[in-house]
Amino acid sequence: MLTFVSLCDEESTTIVCYILNPFSAIYCETFLKILPLFEKGIKAGGKRHLTVFSANVAKLFVIERRSGNNNINENMVVSVKVFKKATPNGKVTFYLGRRDFIDHLDYCDPVDGVVVVDPDYLKNRRVFGQLVTTYRYGREEDEVMGVKFSKELILCREQIVPIINPNMEMTPMQEKLVRKLGQNAHPFTFHFPPNSPSSVTLQQDGDDHGKPLGVEYNIRAYVADSEDDRQHKRSMVSLVIKKLQYAPPNRGQRLPSSLVSKGFTFSNGKITLEVTLDREIYYHGEKVAATVQITNNSKKSVKLIKCYIVQHTEITMVNAQFSKHVAQLETKEGCPITPGANLSKTFYLIPLAANNKDRHGIALDGHLKDEDVNLASSTLVQEGKSTGDACGIVISYSVRIKLNCGTLGGEMQTDVPFKLLQPAPGSVEKKRSNAMKKMKSIEQHRNVKGYYQDDDDNIVFEDFAKMRMNNVDMMD
């Protein structure tokens, strides 16, 4: 569906924005918000480009100055972003349409991509692919005398070249890449096994430069005579991917709550604390609203209220558990709450990864790039199962309220669990989140080396060519 937004200024200059998207209303709203940033360049007769991304497809909006005529030039490009990485000798190259793969509990998105191989380099050898997970549960610098604190598991392996199943069904992205890259392009598909853990990274100290703790996935392709042959770095390529869980389409109607009371020795009466949240599932970046009701029927006074959002992390490999505060608030508003008094107040907290940088042990949603990192999402399991059955690193969240009742009265506290997740794919919240995030990063990426666009098929390649060997013709 082709739509366009047409605006006119006092000089009858028409600003045209072409949008090809079924959810164009969202992008029209975004376009109108940022239009003032481009007015100066437009009135001067220049041309400005604004890029807004949906989940996997980049929309390039061309905004230009026109005289007051009806000749509309449909100058719009629809671009698809593709991740590219090659072996050090440049003979084998990965092409992947996305790096985030969603676990829907009952099934998981397959890893679909294309491998391009130089046929002269193979010489009757084969190309094999692997889907690998690395579970690191200890620091790399502590590995001494052959003791390792990581496990590497090959979840899926198959021969890519020559292809075993020539009639395999390709995705639209694979079809487009094979058509563009020619006869040396070979599609592949890997599947995550059931109950495989989500990608989680535990944040390191600022001076720790080793591999981070957590669960990491990557795909590999290598050239060899047989599947079990030794892999050579010069002919092997590896690309990190993420396996994530998203929120269900319906957040539910249940309001989590907790009610506790505390009595005191040699004193009659109790202090009652009730905490209620406004929803069960929150999206990253949303405010968590906790309504606190305190009833003081004791002879003690409440002097201070503390509010925390706590991230609970369980490392199943070593049966270790710990908790970290990712947002906190202390207040004396309404205090002291004297005997016989009541207080009802709503506190707002926002758990963000940006507010917890360089804090050791904070769990993140798979650390690929700084600009798109979130706190680790809550671990979801299939209906009928408990989180105790999950493997890898299990994440949960709760709101913790503490009341300080003085030196002799001590403290009382309660926790209310909730879920922190990313919006469901296809939801309005997810599209708006993607659009705003990509708008912030597009300018810094536009002139960065490693990004280039193929104008024929409108494919934007992001090249991960960090290393190339001096002798590109080196053979195994």
GIQUI-V602817 format. One record per backbone hydrogen bond with DSSP energy under -0.5 kcal/mol. NH is the residue of the N-H (numbers start at 0). CO is the residue of the C=O. If there is no record, write none. Layout:
# GIQUI-V602817
nh=NH co=CO
nh=NH co=CO
This chain:
# GIQUI-V602817
nh=2 co=0
nh=2 co=18
nh=4 co=16
nh=6 co=14
nh=8 co=12
nh=11 co=8
nh=13 co=11
nh=13 co=65
nh=14 co=6
nh=15 co=13
nh=15 co=63
nh=16 co=4
nh=18 co=2
nh=20 co=0
nh=20 co=18
nh=23 co=20
nh=25 co=22
nh=26 co=22
nh=27 co=23
nh=28 co=24
nh=29 co=25
nh=30 co=26
nh=31 co=27
nh=32 co=28
nh=33 co=29
nh=34 co=30
nh=36 co=33
nh=37 co=34
nh=38 co=34
nh=38 co=35
nh=41 co=37
nh=42 co=38
nh=43 co=39
nh=44 co=41
nh=45 co=40
nh=47 co=62
nh=49 co=60
nh=51 co=58
nh=53 co=56
nh=57 co=78
nh=58 co=51
nh=59 co=57
nh=59 co=76
nh=60 co=49
nh=60 co=58
nh=61 co=59
nh=62 co=47
nh=62 co=60
nh=63 co=61
nh=64 co=45
nh=65 co=13
nh=68 co=66
nh=71 co=69
nh=72 co=70
nh=73 co=71
nh=74 co=72
nh=75 co=73
nh=76 co=59
nh=78 co=57
nh=78 co=76
nh=79 co=457
nh=80 co=55
nh=81 co=459
nh=82 co=95
nh=83 co=461
nh=84 co=93
nh=86 co=91
nh=87 co=232
nh=88 co=233
nh=89 co=86
nh=92 co=115
nh=93 co=84
nh=94 co=113
nh=95 co=82
nh=96 co=111
nh=100 co=98
nh=100 co=241
nh=102 co=243
nh=103 co=101
nh=103 co=106
nh=105 co=103
nh=108 co=101
nh=110 co=189
nh=111 co=109
nh=112 co=187
nh=113 co=94
nh=114 co=185
nh=115 co=92
nh=116 co=183
nh=117 co=90
nh=118 co=116
nh=120 co=117
nh=121 co=117
nh=122 co=118
nh=124 co=121
nh=125 co=223
nh=126 co=160
nh=127 co=221
nh=128 co=157
nh=129 co=219
nh=130 co=155
nh=131 co=129
nh=131 co=217
nh=132 co=152
nh=133 co=215
nh=134 co=150
nh=135 co=133
nh=135 co=213
nh=136 co=134
nh=136 co=148
nh=137 co=148
nh=141 co=138
nh=142 co=139
nh=143 co=141
nh=146 co=143
nh=150 co=134
nh=152 co=132
nh=154 co=130
nh=154 co=152
nh=155 co=130
nh=157 co=128
nh=159 co=126
nh=159 co=157
nh=160 co=126
nh=163 co=158
nh=165 co=163
nh=167 co=164
nh=174 co=170
nh=175 co=171
nh=176 co=172
nh=177 co=173
nh=178 co=174
nh=179 co=175
nh=180 co=176
nh=181 co=177
nh=184 co=181
nh=185 co=114
nh=187 co=112
nh=189 co=110
nh=195 co=192
nh=198 co=242
nh=199 co=214
nh=200 co=363
nh=201 co=212
nh=202 co=200
nh=202 co=361
nh=207 co=204
nh=208 co=206
nh=212 co=201
nh=213 co=135
nh=214 co=199
nh=215 co=133
nh=216 co=240
nh=217 co=131
nh=218 co=238
nh=219 co=129
nh=220 co=236
nh=221 co=127
nh=222 co=234
nh=223 co=125
nh=228 co=225
nh=234 co=231
nh=235 co=232
nh=236 co=220
nh=238 co=218
nh=240 co=216
nh=241 co=98
nh=243 co=100
nh=243 co=241
nh=245 co=102
nh=246 co=421
nh=250 co=248
nh=255 co=253
nh=257 co=274
nh=259 co=272
nh=261 co=270
nh=263 co=266
nh=263 co=268
nh=266 co=263
nh=270 co=261
nh=271 co=269
nh=271 co=294
nh=272 co=259
nh=273 co=292
nh=274 co=257
nh=275 co=290
nh=276 co=255
nh=277 co=288
nh=281 co=418
nh=283 co=420
nh=284 co=350
nh=285 co=282
nh=287 co=348
nh=288 co=286
nh=289 co=287
nh=289 co=346
nh=290 co=275
nh=290 co=288
nh=291 co=289
nh=291 co=344
nh=292 co=273
nh=293 co=342
nh=294 co=271
nh=295 co=340
nh=296 co=269
nh=296 co=294
nh=301 co=336
nh=302 co=300
nh=302 co=403
nh=303 co=403
nh=304 co=330
nh=305 co=401
nh=306 co=328
nh=307 co=399
nh=308 co=326
nh=309 co=307
nh=309 co=397
nh=310 co=323
nh=311 co=309
nh=311 co=395
nh=312 co=321
nh=313 co=393
nh=314 co=319
nh=315 co=313
nh=315 co=391
nh=317 co=314
nh=318 co=314
nh=319 co=314
nh=321 co=312
nh=323 co=310
nh=325 co=308
nh=325 co=323
nh=326 co=308
nh=328 co=306
nh=330 co=304
nh=334 co=331
nh=335 co=301
nh=336 co=301
nh=337 co=335
nh=339 co=295
nh=340 co=337
nh=342 co=293
nh=344 co=291
nh=346 co=289
nh=348 co=287
nh=351 co=325
nh=351 co=349
nh=355 co=352
nh=356 co=353
nh=358 co=355
nh=359 co=357
nh=360 co=202
nh=361 co=358
nh=363 co=200
nh=364 co=373
nh=365 co=363
nh=367 co=365
nh=371 co=368
nh=372 co=369
nh=375 co=362
nh=377 co=419
nh=378 co=394
nh=384 co=381
nh=388 co=385
nh=389 co=386
nh=393 co=313
nh=393 co=391
nh=395 co=311
nh=396 co=417
nh=397 co=309
nh=398 co=415
nh=399 co=307
nh=399 co=397
nh=400 co=413
nh=401 co=305
nh=402 co=411
nh=403 co=303
nh=404 co=402
nh=404 co=409
nh=408 co=404
nh=409 co=405
nh=411 co=402
nh=413 co=400
nh=415 co=398
nh=417 co=396
nh=418 co=279
nh=420 co=281
nh=420 co=418
nh=421 co=244
nh=426 co=423
nh=430 co=426
nh=431 co=427
nh=432 co=428
nh=433 co=429
nh=434 co=430
nh=435 co=431
nh=436 co=432
nh=437 co=433
nh=438 co=434
nh=439 co=435
nh=440 co=436
nh=441 co=437
nh=442 co=438
nh=444 co=440
nh=445 co=441
nh=446 co=442
nh=447 co=444
nh=450 co=447
nh=451 co=460
nh=453 co=458
nh=454 co=452
nh=457 co=453
nh=458 co=453
nh=459 co=79
nh=459 co=457
nh=460 co=451
nh=460 co=458
nh=461 co=81
nh=462 co=449
nh=462 co=460
nh=463 co=83
nh=465 co=463
nh=468 co=87
nh=471 co=469
nh=473 co=470
